[in-house]
Amino acid sequence: EVAAFECLKMSREAMRNFHKKGGIKNIIQKVNGHSFYYLSRRDLKVTGFQHREWRQLVVWKKEGEDKLIVCYNDTDALEETHPRDPNVVVASARTTWEYERLPEVDGIPQTRVKLVARVDVAGSVPTFIMNRLIRSVGKSLINMRKKFDKSLEIDAGRRAAIMQLIELKEES
């Protein structure tokens, strides 16, 4: 469920959020059952900065029963179908997401998510602007956690178990 959230770039919710976060152009072209090309143009919302564009090949692979790896790598494969706009700066990134299924807690599925990213927005970018831009990566992880947070369900199960223990002790 969590891994699908990252891979579903064309859902209505993903498209709505893409445009809210400065997204201008979003193209997905399926390659096969385990990969697609992803072209993403964004307005960094910094006065004087041109739009940035990432052109990536996204590949995912299962490792065993409990692990899924999703990698985003730069590609030039979209040149013919989507030529570069000379007014847009091409940025670079390599991102790897690792999703690992953990043992269930009180019947509720758990997933560990790891993210490793290297992003170059290209051009001379002052540190204070990069610090502002990097927050969006952290926000995406926070939003993922909020969307899939099962803490209340886990706590409810644990509270019910404690209540049963208390009732058993009161009866004896």
N, C-alpha and C positions, 0 to 999 in steps of 0.2 A: 504494500500500500504506500509506504513512504518512498520507495524507489520509483514507483509509477508516477508519483507527484512530480519528481524532478524530470522525468522523461516526457511527460505530457505537456509539451510546449504550446500546443495549439488548442488547448481547452479554452472555453469561454472565460473562465476565471483567470487563467494564465495570460490571455490576450488583454483582458481588462487591466490587470496589474502591470503588464508590460508597458502599456501606454501611460499609466499613472506615474511610472518610474522613469519617464523620459524616453521611452521606446518610440521610434519613428517607423522603422521597417523591420518586419519579422518574417523570414522565409524559411520554410522547412521543406526539404526534398528528401524523400525516403530513398535509401540506397538498397537496403535489404532488411530482413527481419531483425537485425541486430545493429543497424546503424542508419544515420541520416545526416544530411548536410544542414547546417544551421547558420543562417545569415542574420545578423542582428545589428541594426543601426540605432544609435542612441544619441540623445542630446545630453551632454554632461551637465548642462545647466550652469555653465561657468561663462560669464561674459567674455567675449572675444575668442572663445574656443569653437573650432569647427566640430561638426558631428563626428562621432567615432563609429567605426564599423568592424565587427568581428565576423570572420568567415571560418567556420569550424566544421570538422567532421566529428560526429558524436558516435561512439561505439560503446556497446555494453556487452558484458560477458558474465555468465554465472560461474562461480568457482565453488564447486560442491553444491550441497543442498542449501546452505545457509548464508552464502555471500554473493553479492552482486557488485561489480565494478563498472562505473560509467566514466569514460574519458572523453574530454573535449580537447581537440588538437587543431591548430591552424591548418588551413588547406587553401589551395588555389583552384580547386576543382569547379568552383562556381563561376569562373571567369567567362566562359562562353555563354551561359544562360543568363547570368546577371553581371554584366560588366561593371567595373569599379567607377564610381562617380568621382571626378577629379576634385570636387569640392569637399570630399569626405576623407578623413584621415583613417587609414586602416590600422587598427590596433591588433595586438597579439595576446593570446592567452593559452595556457595549458592548465586544465582543471581536471582533477580526479576525485570522484565521489566513491566512497566504499560504504555499502550497506550490509550490515551483518545481523542476521536474525539471532536474537538472544532467547534464552529459556523464558517461557511465559511466566507471568507473575499473577497468581490467582486466576488463571485462564485468560489473561489479557496479553496479547502479543507485544513483544519488545523488540526494538531495533536500535543498533548502535550505528551512528553515521559519522564518517570521517571525511574531511575535506582538505585537499591540498591544492593550492592555486598559485599560479604565477601569472600576473597580468601586467602588460605594458600598454598603457593608453597612448603611447607614441607622442613625441614632441617634448618640449620643455614644460614640465608641470611642477609648480612649486609644491613643497612638502605639505603645506597646510591644505592645499586642494586635494592632494592624494589621500590625506588622512580623512577628509570629508567623504571622498568617493569610496574608500574602503569600508566605511560604515554600512554601505548597502549590502555588502557580502554578509556581514554579521546579521543584518536585519533579515536576510533571506533564511539564515539558519534559525533565527528566533521565530520567524513566521512558520517555518516548517514544524518546529517544536510545538508552537501554539496549536497548529492545525491537528496534530496527531497526539497531543498530550492526553494521556490516560490516567493521570495522577488521581483524579477524583474517583474513578472506577476502582483503582487499586486500593485506595484508602477506604472506600466503602466496603470492599471485601474484607479488609483487615479489621475494620471496626466491627463488622458483623461477627467475625471469629472471636474477637475480644468479648463482645457481648454474650456470646454463647458460653465462653469460659466463666464469665461472671455469673450467669444464670445457673450453671452447673454447680459452682461453689456455693451459691445461695441455697440451692436445693439440698446440698449435703450437709 
